[in-house]
Amino acid sequence: MSSPAPELLPEGGFTRIKCELSYDGSYFSGWNLQPDRRTIQSVVEDLLSRLMAIPVNTMVAGRTDAGVHATGQVFHFDIAQLDRDRWNLTSLMQIANRLLPDEVRLNSLDDAPYGFHARYSALRRNYRYRFADGFKVIPPLARADVAPWQQNLDIDLMNEAVMPLIGTHDFAAFCRKREGATSIRSLEKFEWSRDSDGFAQALVSADAFCHAMVRSLVGAASIVGAGHAETGWLAELLGGGDRVGRSLSAPARGLTLIGVDYPIGAGLLERAQVLTRTGVRSLPGE
């Protein structure tokens, strides 16, 4: 086996911390650091850096867009072993959660297993999207993660429409183009159902997602569900390759990253090495 790429493992004398995070993205400009904007990354890194009195730089599993939420986001950061020895991670998480804004919470904070890399070790990212269709009332406490849709959506039609998209394809039609970024993805799940509140719910899983891919897929499926397009329309869009209009992109507020799946044991490093060997150095999130 070839030696790991330098960024896949912490340097000598350093150790890696794995974190799971939840957040309400309503009032954030996404995950990524941006000048003069409030982002999840800036809030988390600033708090941990001040609390631990060291620079903390995070690597995230999926870079969510402005307004997108998470219940199972994953990131890691590397710190010197001497600094790690100063902290009980349970206490660190408890203190951090008292100081973080109410919209952000650490779910867990642990020593990462050998070979773990939040982005490159991930097998798949799992998202949920929810629509309150047919003029359903959105309860005040659900207003952050449910998007309104005036017409009734036919769940069966949407499930039929999305079936041809399952598998490995070039999803350029459903992605915002980024220079040097591939739009080939393996879509493993795209299923519509009604949740316990009667909302139309999509569960979407893939090895990774292009920028705005989930919301474009959901938005196009909802056009079919509302009866404005035939069930074969999504397959036509996929085959055409031309970027669908931004007007088809579903609102960010209905989208939540609910989890990231990883292999176990030696599979963590093996997965990361495969991606870096094949040149997949950047996996844009939603």
N, C-alpha and C positions, 0 to 999 in steps of 0.2 A: 504493500500500500504506500502511495506517495505521501510525503509530509504534508500536514495541513497547511492551508494558506495562513499567513501570519494573523489575520484578523479573526480566524475561526476559534482560536483558543486564547485565553488571557496570557500575557507575557509572564516570564519568570518573576516570582515574587508577588504576583497579582492573583486575585481570585474573582470569580464571576458570581453575581447575585441575580437570581431569576425572580421577576415580579409579575403578579397578575393584578390588573387594574380595571376598575369600573368608572365610567363617567357619563354625565349628561353633557353632550356636545353642543347644546343649544346656543350657548353664548361663548363658544370658542371658534377660532378660525382654523379648525382641524388639529391634527397632531403636530405637524412639523413646525420647527422654529421659523418664525417670520418676523422681520423687523417691524417694530411698533404694533404688533398684533398679539392678542392673548391666545396662546395655544396650549394644548395639553402638555406637550413636551417642555415648554418654557416654564410652566407652573411646577411640574414635577421635578425637573432638574434644578430649578432655583431653590425649591424647598429642601431637597435632599442635600444639595451642596452646602446650604447654610447650616442645616442641622448637623451634618457630619464634618463640617469645616474642611472639606476637600472638594475639588471639582468633580462633578458627576455628569457623565455623558452617556446617554441612553441609546440603545439600539432596539427598535420596536418590530413586532411581527407584521403589523399592517398599518400603513399610514392613512388613517381615516381623514375624510374631508371635513370642511366646515359644517357644523350642524349634525354630524353623524355621531351616534352614541356607542358605548361599549359596556358589556357586562363581563367580558372575558378577554380583554386586551392583554398581551404579554410583551414585556420588554426585559432587557438585561443591562447591567452596567458592571464594569470592572473596577475594583479598588485594590490597593496594596493590602497584602495579608496583615501587615501591622495595623492598618485602619480597621480591617475586618475583625481583628481580635478585640478591638475596643467595644464592639457592639453585640448585644443580644438582639437577634433579628426580630423576635416577637416584640420586644420593647421598642425597637426602632420603628416598626410598623404602627404600633399604637400611638407613639408620639407624632409620627408623620400624619396620621389620620386626624389627630386633634388640630393640626396646624394647616392642613390642606383645605381649600375651599369646599363648601358643601357639595359641589357638583362632581368632586373627584374623590375616589376612595381606593386605597390599596386593599386588595382581597387577600394577597399572600406575599410573603417575602422570604425567600429560601436560598440556601447555597445551591448553585446550579450543578447538575450532574455533569460528569466529564463529557466534553464534546458538544454541550448545549450551546446553540446560537439562536436567539429569539427569531431572527428572520430566516436564516438559511437552513436551520434544522426543521422548520415547520413542514408538515405533510400537507396540511390544508387549513384554510380559513373558513369559518362558518358564520354566516350572516342570517339575520331575520329581518323581514320587512312586513309592516302592517298597514293596511288601509282600512279606514272606516268608510265603507261604501254605502250607497243608497241613502245618503243623508242620516246615517246613524250618528247618534249623539256621542261625542268623545267626552268621557268623564274628565273633570279638571285634573285629576291626578295622573291621567294617561295622556295628557295633551302633548307631552314632550316626544313620545316615541310612536305615535299613531298619526298618519297623514290622512286628510279628508279626501274622499272621492265621491262626487255627487251621484253618479249612476251606479246601479247594481252590477256587480262583477260576477260572471259565470265561472266558477272554480273549475268545472270540468273542461270548458273550452280553453282556459289558460293552461291547464296541465297537458292537454293535447298539443297546444301550440309550442310549448317549451321542450317537449320530448326530443325533437331532432337536434337540440343544442347540447344535449348531454354527450360528453366525450371530449377529445382533444381537437380543437379547432383554432383557426385564426379569428379572434373576436374583434378585429379592427373596427367593424361596424358599430360596436357597442363601447368603444373606448375613446377617450380623448387622447389624441396622438401626442407622444412624447419622443423627442429626438433620441435615437439610439435604444429605445425600449421596445422589446418584443410584445406583440399582442396575442401570441399563441398561449393558450391556457387549457387546462384540463378541468372541465366543469363536471363535477361528480354528482351533484344533487341540485335540482330546481323543482321544488314541489309546493303546490298551493293547497291550502286547506282553510277551514274556519277555526279560529281559536275559541277558547271558552267564553269570550265576550262577543262572539259572532263576527269579529273583524276578519277580513281577508288577509291571510298570512302566507308569506313565501319564506321557505327555508332554502338557502342557497349556499353550496359548498364548492370550493375549487382549490387546486394547489396554490393558486394566487389569483389576484384580480388586477386588471388594468385600472387606470384612473377612471372613475365614474362608471365602471362596468356594471356593477350590481344595479344601480339606479336606472341605467339605460335598459337593462334586461327587464327589470320590473315594470318600468314605464311602457315598454313595447308590449309586454304581456297584458297589461291592463287595457290597452287599446283593443286587443282581441277580446278580452273578457267583457268589455262594454259593448261589443258587437259592431265595432267600427272597422274591423279588418278580419280576414279569414284566418283560420288556424295555421295555414301554411306561410303566413306573412313573415314570421320570425325567421324561418328557415331561408326565405328569400333574402331577407336582410343580411343574414349571416353569410350567404354565398356571394352577395353583391360586393361586400367589402367596403362600400362607401359609408362614411360615418353618418349615423342617424342624427337628426336634428336635436339640438339641446332641449327643444320643447317636449321631447319624449322622455326626458330624464325625470324620474319620480323625485319628489321633494326629499331633501336630506333627513328631515325630522322623523321619517318612518323607518329609518335604517339603523340597525344595531349589530355590532360585531359581538357575537355571543360566545365565541370560543376559538381557540387555535389548537390543532392536534399535532402531537409530536410522536416520533418513534421512541422506543425505549432502549436503554443500554447502548451498545455500540452503534445502533442505528442512528443516533443523534449526530455523531460526527460523520458517518458515512453519507447521510442525507446532505449535510452541508458541503461535503467535499464534491459530491456529484454536481451540485448547482454551481459551485465555483469553478470546477474543471470544465464545465460546458459553457462557461462565460456568462451565466445568469448571475450577475453581481448586484443587480438591483431589482427588487420585486415591488413595483408600485402597489400601494393598497388602494382601498376604495376612495 
